[in-house]
Amino acid sequence: MERSFVNAVMSAPEGRTRPRRTKGKGVFTKDILFGMNILTLAGFVLMGLTLTLNRMGQVRKALSIGLMAAGTALVFLGLYAGGWSS
C-alpha cells in the first residue's frame, strides 16, 4: 500500500516536521559583567565619556545633555531587553 505525503506528515514523530525552537539569549541581552548586558554597559560607558568630555570642556552643554540622555536610554533599554533577573 502506497503512503501519500499527507500520511507521511501525519506520521512524523510527535506530529511535528520541524524541530522546536529553543529560546536563546541574543548577543545584546547576554549577561557580560556583573549581570549587565552589552546595552547597559554601553550606556554607562557613554555617560562616563560624557562626564569626562564635559569636565575637560570639550563639548557644549546641549551635546552633553544629548549624550547623557542617550546613555540613560541605553541603560534602560538594556534593562528592558535583558529581562528581570530571578
N, C-alpha and C positions, 0 to 999 in steps of 0.2 A: 504494500500500500504506500502510495506516494504522499509525502508531507508537504503541505504548502508553506509559503512564507509566514502566513498568519499563525499557523500551528507552531512553527519554529520560534516565533517571538513569544508566544504564549507559554511555551515550554522552557523558556530561559530560566536560569536559576533565580528563585525568589521573584519571578515575574519582571525582572529588570534586564535591560540590554546594555545600559551604561553603568559604569561604576559610580558609586556615590561620591559626591564632593565632600572633602573634609574641610572644615572651617579652619583655615590657616591665618596667621597674622601677617599683614603686609610689612613691607620694609619700613614704612614710616611709622607704623604703630608698634613695632617690636621694641621691647624694653632694652635700652642700651646701658644706661648708667644710673644707678640708684632708683630704678623703677621709672625713669623718664625715657620717653621715646625721642626720635630724631627731631620731630616738630617742636617739642617742648624745649629741647636743648638748643635748637636754632633760635628760638625766641629769646632765651636767656642770653645767648651769645650776642644777638642783635641789640638787646637792651644794654648789655655791658659795653659794647662797642659805641653805642650812642652816648652813654655817660662819659666814656673816655674822650670821644671827639668833642663833646660839649665842654669838658674841663680844659681841654687843650685850646679851645677857641677856634676849632677848625670848621664848625658848622653853625648855621644860623638857627635861631630859635624855632622857626616854622619847620625846618627839616628835622631838627631834634625831636620835636613833638611828633612828627610823622613817623620817624623811625621807632620811637618808643611805642607808639600805638601799634605799629606793625609787629613789633616784638611781643607785645601783650596779646595781640590777636593770634600769633603763632603758638604762644603758651596755652591759651585757651583751646585752640584748635587741636593741639597735641593731647590735651587732657580729654577732650571730647572724643577724638578719634581712637584713642587708646582704651577707652572704657574705664570703668572704675575698678581699682584693684580689690581683690577679695581677701 
